Amino acid sequence: MEKRCIEGTTPFDGDAARKGYALNKMCFSFNEAANRAEFQKDEEAYMTKYQLTEAQKAAIRSRQVLQLIDAGGNAYYLAKFAGIFGLDMQDIGAQQTGMTKDEFKAKLQAYAG
């Protein structure tokens, strides 16, 4: 079966799920406050604990959503990571579209009518 591509997007399919398993597992761990604190205390050790690849570690260090998605990150799990830094889904959407958060919010409001 041929994969459908939507220009400018990275589909989250079975391949991406396998690629991003360790990254998403780590981000899921951030549901627990103790895990968020452990990550903030020593990010490198925490990433090693979850056996992230070098590409995934670089993406975490960059704090760039598109790099995280390219490394196999799932937007729902990445929201757990972004929350550690006080970011929300509108911040993530702004990064994905190359807009500022205010521009992104205005676009959402325009669609809502």
C-alpha positions in Angstrom: 0.0 0.0 0.0 1.4 3.4 -1.0 1.7 6.0 1.8 -0.1 9.2 1.3 1.9 12.4 1.9 0.5 15.7 2.9 3.0 18.4 1.9 4.7 20.0 4.9 3.7 17.3 7.3 5.3 14.3 8.9 2.8 11.5 9.2 2.7 9.6 12.4 2.4 6.0 11.2 3.8 2.6 12.3 7.3 3.5 11.1 7.3 6.7 13.1 5.9 5.0 16.1 8.7 2.5 16.1 11.3 5.2 15.5 10.0 7.3 18.3 9.1 4.7 20.9 11.8 5.6 23.4 11.2 9.4 22.9 7.4 9.0 23.4 7.9 6.6 26.3 10.1 9.2 28.0 7.6 12.0 27.3 4.8 9.9 28.7 6.8 9.5 31.9 6.3 13.3 32.4 2.8 12.6 33.6 4.4 12.1 37.0 5.8 15.2 38.8 8.8 13.2 40.2 9.8 12.3 36.6 9.6 15.9 35.4 11.8 16.9 38.4 14.3 14.2 37.6 14.5 15.3 34.0 15.0 18.9 34.9 17.7 17.9 37.4 19.8 16.1 34.8 18.4 16.0 31.2 21.3 14.0 29.8 21.0 11.2 32.4 17.2 11.1 32.0 17.5 10.8 28.2 20.1 8.0 28.6 17.8 6.2 31.0 15.3 6.0 28.2 17.9 5.0 25.6 17.1 7.9 23.3 19.1 7.9 20.0 21.5 10.8 19.4 19.0 12.3 17.0 16.3 12.2 19.6 18.7 13.7 22.2 19.6 16.5 19.8 15.9 17.2 19.2 15.1 17.3 23.0 18.0 19.7 23.5 16.8 21.9 20.6 13.3 22.3 22.0 12.1 22.5 18.4 8.8 20.6 17.8 9.6 19.9 14.1 12.9 18.2 15.0 11.1 16.2 17.7 8.4 15.1 15.3 11.1 14.1 12.7 12.7 12.0 15.5 9.5 10.1 15.9 7.7 12.2 18.4 4.0 12.1 18.7 2.3 15.5 19.3 0.3 14.2 22.2 3.4 12.9 24.1 5.4 16.0 23.0 2.8 18.1 24.8 3.9 16.5 28.0 7.5 17.6 27.3 6.5 21.1 26.2 4.5 21.5 29.5 7.7 21.3 31.5 8.7 24.6 29.9 5.3 26.2 30.2 4.4 25.7 26.6 1.0 24.7 25.3 -0.5 23.3 22.1 -0.7 26.8 20.6 3.1 27.3 21.1 3.6 23.9 19.4 1.2 24.9 16.5 3.0 28.2 16.1 6.4 26.3 15.8 4.9 23.9 13.3 3.6 26.7 11.1 6.5 29.1 11.4 4.3 31.7 13.0 4.5 33.5 16.3 2.1 32.3 18.9 0.0 35.5 18.5 -0.2 35.0 14.7 -1.2 31.4 15.2 -3.9 32.4 17.7 -5.2 35.0 15.3 -5.4 32.4 12.5 -7.3 30.0 14.8 -9.7 32.8 15.8 -10.3 33.8 12.1 -11.2 30.1 11.3 -13.6 30.1 14.3 -15.4 33.1 12.8 
